[in-house]
Amino acid sequence: MKVLLIKDVYKLGRAGDIKKVADGYGRNFLCRKVLQCLLQKGL
């Protein structure tokens, strides 16, 4: 899945970056920390 970061994430990217991450990492870590605003497989 691709995520749009709204905050800097250590070893992943800076705010505004679009990064490809594993589905589990995106759902379990990033969603819980509210660090991204958009999750889409076809971003």
N, C-alpha and C positions, 0 to 999 in steps of 0.2 A: 504494500500500500504506500501511497505517497502522502506526506503530511506537510502542511504549511505551518512553520514555526512562528509563534507570536512572541516568544522569548528565546534568549540564547540558551542552548542546551550543551553542556560540557561534552566534548568529543563527538557531537552530532552536527551542530551548525548554529548559525546566528539567526536572530529574529528576521523574518522575511524570506528565509531560505525555504525551498521546497526540497525535501529529502525523501528518498525511498527507504522504508524501514520494514522489518518483518511485521506481519499482521499482529502477532501476539504482543510485540513490543509497542506498537502503536496503540492498541486497545488497552493493554494492561498498565503500561507505564505512562505514556504520554497523555492518554485520556484522563487518568486518575490525577495527574499533576496539572491538568488543564494548560498544557504548554502549546497546544495547537488548536486552531479554530476550524480546520477543514480536513476531513478524512475522506478520501475517495480513491477507489481503485483506478479510475480513469481520469485522474487529474491532469 
